[in-house]
Amino acid sequence: MSLQRTLEQERAKKAWAWVNEVKGQSYAKEYGSLARGAPANIQVNGLGQTLAFWRAKGFERGKPKNNGNNAPYQLFNHVSTWVGSCLKLKAESDKDLLSWIINAATTDEYRRATAEAMAFLSWLKRFAEAELGDDK
């Protein structure tokens, strides 16, 4: 039996860990709502625009609002960190995928980043639905 984990397993593991970190926080319901809508937002608006929206809502004057204790900041950070690590971005860039997209990404890299974000968000969305509740 192989002990090597698949990329899908790694995505699931990280999404599960982050959803469990958010669970119980004051912003958990909003995070769940943003996570559930994220894939559709990316399809309609693009990865860059969606990241810019989360950044606008989660940051103020370049600093995270409430010391990072807000849903848009957390989702921005989770997606940036995951996609940055998968694409092996430079250490200073992997926390801010938006900056990398704006300043350095080629068209092919942008497509790969979008595909990876969508694959990761499929796990994050399902775990958020299960663990953070559904606001419908």
N, C-alpha and C positions, 0 to 999 in steps of 0.2 A: 504494500500500500504506500502510495506517495504522500509525503508530508507537505509537498509544495501546494500552496494555495493559489486558486485562480484569481484573476483580477476581479471577477464578479464577487467572489468571497471577500476580498479585501474591501471592495466598495461597500458591501453589506455590513461588514464589521465596523468600518469607520462611521457609516451613517447611523448604525445602531448606537454606537458610543456617543456620538454628538447629540442625538435625540434624547438619550438618557441624561446627558448633562443639562439639557434645556428643561427636561421634565421637572416640574416643581418651581421653576422660576416664574416671576411675575409676568414675563413676556411669552410664556410657553404657548398660549393660545394664538397669539399673533404670529409667532414663529411657525406654528403648524399651518396657519392660513397662508402665509407667504410661501412655505415649502410646497404646499398643495398646488398653488398657482404658478410656481416657478417654471415648470416645463412649458406650459402654455405661453407664459410671458416671453420666454426665450424664443419659442417658435414664431410668435407674432412680431416681437420687437428686436430680437437678436440678443446674443449674450452680452455684448458691450452695453447696450441700452438698459438691459435688466440689471446688470451690475451697477450702472450709474444711478438707477432708481434706488437700489438698496443703499448705495453710498450716500445719496442725498437725504434719505430718511434716517440713516443710522449714524451719520457724522454731523458735526457742526464745527465750522472753521478748521477742517482738517483733522479733528480729534473725535474719537468715538463719543457719542452722547452717553451720559450716565456711566462713564467708565467702561463702556462696552456692554452694559447690561440692557440691551435692547435687541429686539428680534431682527430688524434689518441688518444691523452690524454683525450679529452672529451668523446669519445666513450668508452674508457677503464674505465673511471670514472663512466659514466652512467650505464654501464652494471655491474660493480663491486658493485656500490651502490645499484642498484635494487636487484640483486641476493643476495647480502649480507643481505639486509633487509628482503627479503622473507625467507631466510634460518635461519634468526635470529643469524647471526654470531656475534662474540664479536665486540664491537665498534671499536677496533683498526684494525680489519680485514676487516670490510665491505667496506672500501674504496679501498682495494687491494685484490680482489678475487684471483688473481694469487698467492699471498703469501699464502693464506689459502689453495688453491689447492695443492701447493707444500709441505707445512709443516704439514697440519692437516687433510685434507679431506680423508674420507674413500672412497672406490669404490662406495658404494651406495650414499654417499653425492655428489660425483663428478657427478654421473648420474643425480641426482636431480638438481644440479646446472646447468648442461648442458640443461636439459629439461626446466628449468625456463628461462635460457638465451634465448633459442630458442623461447619460447612463448612470451617473452618480445620483442625480436627483430622482431617478425612478425609485431607488432604494430609500432615499431620505423622505420622499413623499409618502411612501407606504408605511414606513415606521412612524412618521409624524401622525398619520391617520390613526394608526393603532394605539400609539402611546400618548398623544397629546389631545386626542378627542377630535370630534368633527363639529364644526360650528354651523352645520346646515340645519 
